[in-house]
Amino acid sequence: MSRQATRDDEDPASRWWATAISDISPGVIRLRGYPVADLIEDASFAQVVWLLLRGDLPSPAQARLLERALVAGVDHGPQSPAIAIARMAATCGVGINNAMASAVNVLGDVHGGAGQQLMELLARIDADDALDAVRAALADLKARGIHVPGFGHRFHPVDPRRDPLMAAVERAVSDGVVAGRAYRVATEIERQLAPIPMNIDGATAVIFSELGFTPELGRGLFVLSRSVGALAHAWEESGSGLRNKGPIPRTSLPAYTGQPERRVGHGG
Ligand SMILES: CC(C)(COP(=O)(O)OP(=O)(O)OC[C@H]1O[C@@H](n2cnc3c(N)ncnc32)[C@H](O)[C@@H]1OP(=O)(O)O)[C@@H](O)C(=O)NCCC(=O)NCCS
């Protein structure tokens, strides 16, 4: 016979994992107070992401803008280190979760995670004094030898995700959905940094900032989005039948820049 699950808010064991997110008891699942059946029926995935992270459901317009950012970041093919790594992992005999986690693990400050740093920068710069404040911030980064996060791309002169995302932000500003302060600062950075383009990390960071997410959550949201591509690519690669697929074809050898052959105990 199964033991009855109990909750006693005074009990240290019940308080151990105290959470305001999910209220789970036998036969009951409520997320932020909403019965899961209602969410299944009426809420989109983007709305539920927002609900769990922020505590309340977003307006349809806020959810739509968030969803656009989540759609934009899903995939950048095997040129994206995260995706190539997921595909390699899939040929190594690990599970699909390990392949996805391998991708997630490389979404750092330079690849996929730069949005977090840009969000921190955007929060520090006064949008009402964008021209001078951006000039000072760029000079400071340059003096410290730091690339401006969210700008630059290995091969897109214009990132094809930039314009549709920024157009969506412009509409959201004119509809009163977001204030446009992060947008003003980011586009001023782009203007002063030209011709170095805003990239996907940058464009999504603008949206996450406009929607009021903290920088850490911005990175988490990007990871969530890119996980979709990691899953799809890991799954496709696992169907290839290849085993132990390396980063370059086996017919190409990495250049060797070390010592010529030498023998232990002879010279040196
Ligand atoms: C994405 C990134 C790694 C691409 O690098 P890359 O194509 O190898 O570009 P390079 O580093 O060769 O840059 C070419 C020139 O533009 C400059 N540049 C490129 N991105 C820059 C940036 N974000 N801020 C300032 N200068 C930048 C480089 O300093 C270099 O100048 P130089 O020719 O005078 O040396 C680089 O732009 C970067 O680190 N961006 C910031 C991190 C980021 O947003 N990552 C997410 C990528 S989607």
The ligand as a Gaussian input file, in Angstrom:
#p B3LYP/6-31G(d) Opt

LIG

0 1
 C       31.431000      36.416000     -33.516000
 C       32.917000      36.694000     -33.597000
 C       33.689000      35.631000     -32.821000
 C       33.277000      36.665000     -35.065000
 O       34.592000      36.818000     -35.144000
 P       35.349000      36.876000     -36.545000
 O       34.507000      36.741000     -37.725000
 O       36.479000      35.969000     -36.386000
 O       35.679000      38.313000     -36.619000
 P       37.105000      38.855000     -36.371000
 O       37.385000      38.690000     -34.922000
 O       38.015000      38.328000     -37.405000
 O       36.784000      40.352000     -36.650000
 C       37.118000      41.069000     -37.794000
 C       37.360000      42.486000     -37.339000
 O       36.171000      43.029000     -36.762000
 C       36.381000      43.285000     -35.384000
 N       35.240000      42.801000     -34.645000
 C       34.497000      41.714000     -34.914000
 N       33.528000      41.574000     -34.011000
 C       33.660000      42.615000     -33.170000
 C       32.942000      42.996000     -32.036000
 N       31.899000      42.290000     -31.592000
 N       33.349000      44.113000     -31.395000
 C       34.395000      44.823000     -31.832000
 N       35.106000      44.495000     -32.908000
 C       34.735000      43.401000     -33.570000
 C       37.636000      42.523000     -34.995000
 O       38.324000      43.132000     -33.925000
 C       38.418000      42.530000     -36.269000
 O       39.063000      43.768000     -36.377000
 P       40.542000      43.847000     -37.009000
 O       40.385000      43.353000     -38.437000
 O       40.902000      45.291000     -36.882000
 O       41.377000      42.925000     -36.176000
 C       33.243000      38.104000     -33.029000
 O       32.560000      39.058000     -33.800000
 C       32.861000      38.245000     -31.572000
 O       33.591000      37.802000     -30.702000
 N       31.673000      38.883000     -31.295000
 C       31.274000      39.073000     -29.921000
 C       30.690000      37.810000     -29.340000
 C       29.376000      37.447000     -29.964000
 O       28.516000      38.292000     -30.201000
 N       29.193000      36.172000     -30.215000
 C       27.978000      35.651000     -30.810000
 C       28.257000      35.244000     -32.225000
 S       26.765000      34.787000     -33.091000

